[in-house]
Amino acid sequence: MELAARLARAAGDLVRSGRPDRVLVSATKSSATDVVTEMDVAAEALLRSLLAEHRPDDAILGEEGEFHPGSSGLTWVLDPIDGTVNYLYGIPAYAVSVAVVAGGPDPATWTAVAGAVHAVPDGRTWTAGRGLGAYLDGNRLRVNDARPLAESLVGTGFGYTRQRRTEQARLVAEVLPLVRDIRRIGAASLDLCAIATGGLDLYYERGLKPWDLAAGGLVAQEAGAVVTGLHGAPAGEQMTVAGPAASVLELTRLLEQNGAASGA
Ligand code: LIP
């Protein structure tokens, strides 16, 4: 937990100090808007070099690099800049996400052990250890009490392909009239930390990658939130829903009734 925080802060210092006035896109992935910047790559390279020094026998799964196998049974799951589009545009909502899991690299079979999410613009750092609780800059966190869906502030996000976004637009149009309001922060790890801090009542998103979810999901769980998928499935790329148990039950029913985990 302490090492995850140290690594996240170190990468955050690089991202913060090295941000040029105009950030350039160095590559794209699933679509022309799914961008990678030179800083994404540089920050992950720093994280990998620190892990080689401090945890040489552990495996590494990172958003921007190849899977590095290990022999210890532990895998570090890295998102060097979660919220890359916000970083590109200078919108102050992007984070370094560092988690360590038992097992890996298949997220369906791993158990998150510890994690840290470091908000680069303002330096806030969330940490969590399995069974050890969740903290924001050392202060213990507790998820909001459940409240009716109509009074809940709900976070969500959208993918990068037209097909997936068409489906997500249909779904959010069903959800919006039934909740207090919607927030689209643009970084899943910060959405999940907002659940832990009480800044959101609920969060749902389809299409999260393992590195989007690994650290923030543990922070939310250790703050007392339920983090799940639909139809009894675990949280993952098909769907992630997070919040207090009673509210998650209401939201998952609504999402299931609207076919949220099927289609694009
Ligand atoms: C982002 C996620 C966010 C999602 C964005 C994007 P990235 O991750 O954290 O929840 O809505 O579309 O996928 O690509 O910035 O690492």
Boltz pocket constraint, residues with backbone or C-beta under 6 A from the ligand:
constraints:
  - pocket:
      binder: B
      contacts: [[A, 35], [A, 79], [A, 81], [A, 82], [A, 83], [A, 84], [A, 85], [A, 156], [A, 157], [A, 158], [A, 159], [A, 160], [A, 186], [A, 187], [A, 188], [A, 189], [A, 205], [A, 207], [A, 212]]
      max_distance: 6.0
